[in-house]
Amino acid sequence: MFLTKLDVLKVRNLESVGISCHPKANIIYGANGSGKTSLLEAIFLLGRGRSFKHRDLRLVVNKQSDQLVVSAKVFRPASETTHQLGVMRTAKGDFEARCDGKSLQSAAELALELPIQLVDAHSFSLLEGGPLQRRQFLDWGVFHVEHGYSDLWRRFQKVLKQRNQLLRHGRIDEDSLRIWTAELIPLNEQITEYRKQYLSQLEQHIVPVVERFGGLGVVSLEYSQGWSEGAKIAEIFDGDRERDLATGTTSHGAHRADIRVFVDGMAAADRLSRGQSKLLVYALKLAQASQYQAATGQSCVFLLDDLPAELDADNRNDVVSYLDSLGCQYFVTGVDKQDFNAALEGMDGQLFHVEQGVVSNG
């Protein structure tokens, strides 16, 4: 799927922007602070209902306004249909989203309408950061190929929260603890099974991406489920009882899961240079897009912030070439137009210049 028309109102320094989008390459260049990343942020808001830069929406809404609006026409080639998608957020945190005039009740529904892959400077914590980033990477994929996963994850989060609140009480209600624990056990098992199945499928898509880039080595993923492999989660909860009561939190479970990324049998963060690590992150994201396409018949939209600063010219061309082969629409930002000269030669796409919050063709 891809955006054909994008309208942005009051997102940071973008007062009112309307652009026609190319189904493939959309290259956005301009000086630092001009508003090019804000354009990506607006698209991200349209697909996720939130910003990728700040949790505080007061920093995202234009200073002269109390709300922002982003809307777009989204074309789905598989069904040959066009849909109108829109989102409104206020500085106070109010949220409203619509698809073809019908209200969407959550950001999860919004994400299903417009699947977005983002790669920015923070994305490289996927290899070097904590488990949270890797769980989010994993759950993006499971969410988009297993639609029942969203409800399952919400239920897990609710039950986990109830159990943790109970553990923090001074006087424990044993009956309530048994009830919440019993409900949490199968949720852990179901989430873990979904994740393992997805990773097994994803690894098949990682191989061709890595081969296209070259020089990275043999990449493999290992899932750490959040408790000892082979052990039953019910037995783990029994053994953790005193520890959980002392800490006021559930020590083991799917919320503690992680992915270990290996290259030639070694931890990727230890094996690769900084430049190779960045390239591997792109490879993992592209593999997810390939898996999503294989499972759904649809393509996702890529947002690549400051691509020239992250990869050299050859690797940039490899990334763009792979996106083209997948049929993905992508929005790429950079400071200097000349950084895209190689990509612009024979490129099937659109060029945008951003200056002081004004977007123009060219």
Phi and psi in degrees as a GROMACS rama.xvg file:
@    title "Ramachandran Plot"
@    xaxis  label "Phi"
@    yaxis  label "Psi"
@TYPE xy
-158.087  158.21  PHE-2
-81.9037  136.273  LEU-3
-104.791  -30.952  THR-4
-143.066  132.789  LYS-5
-126.809  130.754  LEU-6
-124.559  129.463  ASP-7
-126.823  129.864  VAL-8
-130.567  119.735  LEU-9
64.8913  38.4429  LYS-10
-100.116  108.918  VAL-11
51.6411  -123.273  ARG-12
-90.2263  7.65922  ASN-13
-88.0553  97.9419  LEU-14
-66.591  -58.0267  GLU-15
-154.039  112.607  SER-16
-127.061  134.96  VAL-17
-135.83  122.019  GLY-18
-133.563  149.931  ILE-19
-92.7839  126.526  SER-20
-98.4572  145.703  CYS-21
-83.6034  144.501  HIS-22
-67.4952  -14.1364  PRO-23
-117.466  -98.965  LYS-24
-87.1596  129.606  ALA-25
-128.032  102.118  ASN-26
-99.982  126.525  ILE-27
-120.857  118.522  ILE-28
-126.515  158.196  TYR-29
164.326  166.833  GLY-30
-65.6331  160.63  ALA-31
-59.0104  134.531  ASN-32
83.5327  4.40027  GLY-33
-77.0438  -25.9749  SER-34
121.005  5.40402  GLY-35
-68.0396  -40.4979  LYS-36
-68.5259  -30.8881  THR-37
-62.6479  -31.6823  SER-38
-65.7888  -41.8522  LEU-39
-64.5878  -39.6526  LEU-40
-61.5476  -37.0589  GLU-41
-64.5444  -42.3286  ALA-42
-65.5036  -39.3828  ILE-43
-62.7068  -41.596  PHE-44
-59.0617  -37.3628  LEU-45
-67.3956  -31.995  LEU-46
-97.2403  -19.5802  GLY-47
-122.759  -17.2437  ARG-48
79.2332  7.99361  GLY-49
-148.937  171.583  ARG-50
-89.9274  152.524  SER-51
-94.1046  -2.33977  PHE-52
-106.058  -36.3545  LYS-53
-141.089  140.06  HIS-54
-77.5077  -29.0437  ARG-55
-82.6159  106.533  ASP-56
-68.3195  -16.4263  LEU-57
-62.7554  -23.5055  ARG-58
-84.3298  -13.0277  LEU-59
-99.2941  -37.4768  VAL-60
-69.7388  135.433  VAL-61
-49.2613  137.797  ASN-62
-58.9371  -25.6037  LYS-63
-91.7465  7.95826  GLN-64
-137.274  167.798  SER-65
-113.388  4.80932  ASP-66
-155.103  157.302  GLN-67
-122.239  155.38  LEU-68
-138.088  132.818  VAL-69
-130.388  131.705  VAL-70
-140.844  157.592  SER-71
-159.396  155.347  ALA-72
-94.0418  127.102  LYS-73
-115.191  122.464  VAL-74
-101.397  133.605  PHE-75
-114.075  103.577  ARG-76
-59.4401  -34.7128  PRO-77
-59.0436  -38.813  ALA-78
-106.04  -3.76472  SER-79
53.2373  45.9699  GLU-80
-125.019  151.575  THR-81
-116.407  135.759  THR-82
-126.902  146.899  HIS-83
-98.5363  119.997  GLN-84
-118.278  136.508  LEU-85
-148.299  151.175  GLY-86
-140.632  141.442  VAL-87
-126.764  132.541  MET-88
-132.686  143.297  ARG-89
-109.251  163.49  THR-90
-64.0291  -20.5069  ALA-91
-86.2274  -6.02543  LYS-92
102.143  1.32594  GLY-93
-65.1938  147.033  ASP-94
-135.02  133.992  PHE-95
-145.255  130.604  GLU-96
-135.585  143.709  ALA-97
-139.338  146.866  ARG-98
-129.066  116.904  CYS-99
53.3627  39.2466  ASP-100
83.4468  -8.54248  GLY-101
-92.7933  132.403  LYS-102
-68.7391  136.619  SER-103
-101.04  136.011  LEU-104
-86.9783  -14.7789  GLN-105
-152.676  164.87  SER-106
-65.9099  -26.3238  ALA-107
-64.3602  -40.2691  ALA-108
-64.5211  -38.3204  GLU-109
-62.5666  -43.2718  LEU-110
-63.204  -33.4249  ALA-111
-68.1566  -31.7721  LEU-112
-74.4666  -31.5364  GLU-113
-141.226  87.6032  LEU-114
-71.732  122.826  PRO-115
-121.384  136.165  ILE-116
-111.786  125.4  GLN-117
-111.901  134.592  LEU-118
-128.936  113.586  VAL-119
-135.588  -170.41  ASP-120
-60.2289  -28.4452  ALA-121
-81.4179  -14.5061  HIS-122
-65.1799  -21.8184  SER-123
-76.8627  -5.29241  PHE-124
-71.4967  -7.24341  SER-125
-56.2939  -35.2991  LEU-126
-94.7498  -36.769  LEU-127
-104.609  -13.4055  GLU-128
-86.9133  -164.123  GLY-129
-82.82  178.055  GLY-130
-62.3955  -26.682  PRO-131
-56.634  -45.8256  LEU-132
-61.8528  -38.2163  GLN-133
-74.232  -34.9679  ARG-134
-64.0786  -40.2236  ARG-135
-64.008  -40.5377  GLN-136
-58.9625  -48.035  PHE-137
-64.4791  -45.9118  LEU-138
-70.1969  -26.2854  ASP-139
-56.9656  -47.6041  TRP-140
-66.2389  -46.1827  GLY-141
-63.7548  -42.5094  VAL-142
-57.3309  -42.2746  PHE-143
-82.4393  -15.9068  HIS-144
-109.837  -16.763  VAL-145
-124.349  94.2969  GLU-146
-66.1165  -21.6678  HIS-147
-75.5057  -10.815  GLY-148
-66.9052  -33.4907  TYR-149
-60.4992  -47.8338  SER-150
-65.1356  -39.3412  ASP-151
-62.0008  -43.5411  LEU-152
-67.3468  -40.0401  TRP-153
-62.7977  -40.9963  ARG-154
-64.8832  -42.3213  ARG-155
-58.9992  -46.5367  PHE-156
-62.0045  -39.7435  GLN-157
-65.3564  -46.4269  LYS-158
-67.2171  -41.126  VAL-159
-60.7153  -42.9851  LEU-160
-61.7679  -42.7019  LYS-161
-63.9215  -42.1128  GLN-162
-65.2907  -42.6463  ARG-163
-65.4513  -38.8357  ASN-164
-62.37  -39.9326  GLN-165
-66.0365  -40.0519  LEU-166
-63.6393  -28.2003  LEU-167
-83.2793  -9.21644  ARG-168
-68.4552  147.211  HIS-169
-65.0235  -42.8718  GLY-170
-113.321  114.895  ARG-171
-77.376  136.779  ILE-172
-92.8614  102.082  ASP-173
-62.1125  -39.8172  GLU-174
-63.8884  -44.2154  ASP-175
-64.5711  -40.098  SER-176
-62.2647  -41.3491  LEU-177
-63.558  -40.0855  ARG-178
-64.2079  -49.6257  ILE-179
-67.4852  -36.1304  TRP-180
-65.5308  -43.2543  THR-181
-62.7524  -35.5155  ALA-182
-74.5403  -30.792  GLU-183
-74  -29.7552  LEU-184
-58.3598  -56.2427  ILE-185
-66.4411  -28.2989  PRO-186
-65.283  -41.7268  LEU-187
-58.2367  -45.1445  ASN-188
-67.0635  -40.5369  GLU-189
-67.826  -44.4355  GLN-190
-60.7907  -44.0146  ILE-191
-62.4876  -40.4545  THR-192
-65.2373  -43.9683  GLU-193
-57.8726  -47.1174  TYR-194
-64.2296  -42.988  ARG-195
-64.2614  -41.2743  LYS-196
-62.7084  -42.2475  GLN-197
-64.2683  -45.6256  TYR-198
-61.5534  -36.985  LEU-199
-62.0007  -40.4737  SER-200
-71.6686  -39.2374  GLN-201
-62.9696  -39.0323  LEU-202
-58.672  -31.2048  GLU-203
-67.4875  -26.4442  GLN-204
-90.3439  -19.1307  HIS-205
-69.2103  -39.1494  ILE-206
-55.06  -53.9502  VAL-207
-65.0292  -31.3295  PRO-208
-66.8312  -47.7459  VAL-209
-62.4245  -38.6038  VAL-210
-64.6378  -36.8471  GLU-211
-64.5117  -40.0112  ARG-212
-75.5309  -43.6562  PHE-213
76.2756  149.756  GLY-214
82.6984  -1.20338  GLY-215
-90.711  -25.5724  LEU-216
95.6371  -168.789  GLY-217
-88.4047  117.179  VAL-218
-99.4643  132.664  VAL-219
-139.419  154.609  SER-220
-119.719  143.61  LEU-221
-130.454  126.588  GLU-222
-92.5506  126.076  TYR-223
-103.949  113.227  SER-224
-77.8436  -9.32758  GLN-225
105.213  -1.97543  GLY-226
-156.001  167.794  TRP-227
-56.7542  129.936  SER-228
-61.3295  133.212  GLU-229
91.8305  -19.0453  GLY-230
-86.1925  151.3  ALA-231
-86.8536  134.977  LYS-232
-62.2389  -30.334  ILE-233
-62.3406  -41.1781  ALA-234
-69.6632  -34.6249  GLU-235
-63.857  -44.2049  ILE-236
-61.1568  -40.0765  PHE-237
-62.0047  -44.6935  ASP-238
-70.2934  -24.1701  GLY-239
-88.9179  -1.68974  ASP-240
-51.5713  -54.1818  ARG-241
-66.4514  -38.2733  GLU-242
-64.7994  -43.8442  ARG-243
-63.6286  -40.1728  ASP-244
-64.868  -37.4133  LEU-245
-71.1325  -36.8613  ALA-246
-93.347  -17.6733  THR-247
73.8318  24.4311  GLY-248
-151.373  159.183  THR-249
-82.2827  114.649  THR-250
-73.3319  -33.4921  SER-251
-128.896  155.031  HIS-252
147.725  -177.367  GLY-253
-62.564  -23.3308  ALA-254
-73.8693  -7.43228  HIS-255
-108.305  9.83573  ARG-256
-67.9438  163.968  ALA-257
-154.596  164.533  ASP-258
-119.051  132.372  ILE-259
-101.366  127.3  ARG-260
-105.779  122.343  VAL-261
-116.144  146.668  PHE-262
-127.426  119.494  VAL-263
52.7348  38.7282  ASP-264
82.6571  -2.41303  GLY-265
-112.305  154.222  MET-266
-56.9372  129.277  ALA-267
-57.4148  -39.4649  ALA-268
-62.6505  -27.3508  ALA-269
-91.2488  -27.4314  ASP-270
-86.265  -33.0694  ARG-271
-101.898  152.544  LEU-272
-72.7725  172.077  SER-273
-60.2619  -44.1672  ARG-274
-64.6895  -41.0768  GLY-275
-66.4275  -36.4339  GLN-276
-62.1719  -41.7149  SER-277
-62.2834  -43.3465  LYS-278
-64.1313  -37.731  LEU-279
-65.0585  -37.9636  LEU-280
-61.6744  -44.1025  VAL-281
-59.766  -41.4816  TYR-282
-62.111  -41.4761  ALA-283
-65.6282  -40.7422  LEU-284
-67.2142  -40.2768  LYS-285
-67.445  -35.9214  LEU-286
-64.2927  -38.2169  ALA-287
-62.5757  -41.7977  GLN-288
-63.1363  -39.2925  ALA-289
-65.3718  -42.5404  SER-290
-65.7263  -40.4561  GLN-291
-61.1051  -43.3622  TYR-292
-64.7659  -41.5445  GLN-293
-64.7193  -36.2301  ALA-294
-80.8314  -31.4605  ALA-295
-117.402  -17.1282  THR-296
78.7344  6.39442  GLY-297
-115.359  159.251  GLN-298
-105.818  154.894  SER-299
-102.764  169.795  CYS-300
-101.314  130.455  VAL-301
-102.925  137.186  PHE-302
-116.584  115.68  LEU-303
-117.782  103.349  LEU-304
-88.791  123.593  ASP-305
54.5379  53.4009  ASP-306
-56.3391  -43.6451  LEU-307
-61.4397  -28.7333  PRO-308
-75.5385  -18.6967  ALA-309
-98.7097  -31.5937  GLU-310
-133.689  150.283  LEU-311
-74.5986  173.879  ASP-312
-59.6424  -43.6916  ALA-313
-63.5251  -44.8212  ASP-314
-69.617  -34.3059  ASN-315
-60.5252  -44.4538  ARG-316
-64.2273  -36.0059  ASN-317
-64.8408  -41.7656  ASP-318
-63.743  -48.3047  VAL-319
-62.7832  -40.9883  VAL-320
-61.7582  -39.8539  SER-321
-71.0346  -37.7699  TYR-322
-60.6114  -41.7302  LEU-323
-62.21  -40.6092  ASP-324
-66.3189  -28.769  SER-325
-83.6239  -13.355  LEU-326
75.6236  22.9831  GLY-327
-82.1714  142.949  CYS-328
-81.6279  139.807  GLN-329
-142.557  145.692  TYR-330
-116.726  119.692  PHE-331
-121.105  133.069  VAL-332
-111.432  154.666  THR-333
-166.95  162.49  GLY-334
-79.8304  -46.5073  VAL-335
-108.449  127.156  ASP-336
-57.6831  -34.4622  LYS-337
-63.166  -24.5341  GLN-338
-64.2533  -17.488  ASP-339
-107.037  9.75138  PHE-340
-55.5061  -44.7618  ASN-341
-64.6138  -41.4006  ALA-342
-69.7793  -29.8624  ALA-343
-72.3209  -22.3376  LEU-344
-68.7223  112.726  GLU-345
71.1897  13.5272  GLY-346
-73.6453  139.134  MET-347
-97.3342  91.4492  ASP-348
-171.917  -167.542  GLY-349
-131.244  142.314  GLN-350
-112.744  133.71  LEU-351
-125.602  140.978  PHE-352
-113.557  133.388  HIS-353
-117  129.16  VAL-354
-143.597  118.522  GLU-355
51.0989  44.4077  GLN-356
79.9254  4.36781  GLY-357
-107.521  128.217  VAL-358
-106.794  128.052  VAL-359
-133.798  156.314  SER-360
-69.1542  140.03  ASN-361
